[in-house]
């Protein structure tokens, strides 16, 4: 298979994936047909206000840094 054949196959698969995602969005009611924006804005009652005050540092006392491991140990 040549590079051109591979690119054509990828393009076809991407087009098919795009069509399928659009169909799913329409079925889920998230989008009006032919529109690229959401059908409605989020309900204010479902929105959560995040305070600007700093978190209590004691919440993170025994936590690991994600992907870095525990603070008192070295990575292999």
C-alpha positions as CSV (number, residue, x, y, z in Angstrom):
1,X,0.0,0.0,0.0
2,X,1.4,3.4,-0.9
3,X,1.5,6.5,1.2
4,X,-1.2,8.0,-1.0
5,X,-3.5,5.0,-0.4
6,X,-2.9,5.3,3.4
7,X,-3.7,9.0,3.4
8,X,-6.9,8.3,1.4
9,X,-8.0,5.6,3.8
10,X,-7.3,7.9,6.8
11,X,-9.3,10.7,5.1
12,X,-12.3,8.3,4.5
13,X,-12.2,7.0,8.0
14,X,-12.0,10.6,9.5
15,X,-14.9,11.7,7.3
16,X,-17.0,8.7,8.5
17,X,-16.1,9.4,12.1
18,X,-17.1,13.0,11.7
19,X,-20.5,11.9,10.2
20,X,-21.1,9.4,13.0
21,X,-20.3,12.0,15.7
22,X,-22.7,14.5,14.1
23,X,-25.4,11.8,14.1
24,X,-24.8,11.0,17.8
25,X,-24.9,14.7,18.7
26,X,-28.2,15.2,16.9
27,X,-29.7,12.1,18.5
28,X,-28.6,13.3,21.9
29,X,-30.2,16.6,21.3
30,X,-27.0,18.5,21.9
31,X,-27.1,20.1,18.5
32,X,-29.6,21.3,16.0
33,X,-29.2,19.8,12.5
34,X,-26.9,21.9,10.4
35,X,-25.6,23.9,13.3
36,X,-22.2,23.8,14.8
37,X,-23.2,25.4,18.2
38,X,-25.0,23.7,21.1
39,X,-28.8,23.8,21.0
40,X,-29.1,25.5,24.4
41,X,-26.9,27.0,27.0
42,X,-26.4,25.3,30.4
43,X,-29.0,25.7,33.0
44,X,-27.9,28.2,35.7
45,X,-29.2,25.8,38.4
46,X,-26.6,23.2,37.3
47,X,-23.7,25.7,37.4
48,X,-21.3,25.5,40.4
49,X,-19.6,28.6,41.7
50,X,-15.9,28.0,42.5
51,X,-14.6,30.3,45.2
52,X,-11.5,32.4,44.8
53,X,-10.2,31.6,48.3
54,X,-7.3,29.2,48.5
55,X,-7.9,25.6,49.5
56,X,-6.9,24.4,52.9
57,X,-3.4,22.9,52.4
58,X,-4.1,20.1,54.9
59,X,-6.4,18.6,52.2
60,X,-3.2,17.7,50.2
61,X,-1.0,16.4,53.0
62,X,-0.9,12.7,52.0
63,X,-1.5,13.1,48.3
64,X,0.9,12.0,45.6
65,X,1.8,14.2,42.7
66,X,0.1,12.6,39.7
67,X,2.6,11.0,37.5
68,X,5.5,11.9,39.8
69,X,4.8,9.4,42.6
70,X,5.1,10.0,46.3
71,X,7.0,13.1,47.5
72,X,9.5,11.2,49.7
73,X,10.4,8.6,47.1
74,X,12.5,8.9,43.9
75,X,11.4,7.8,40.5
76,X,13.1,4.6,39.1
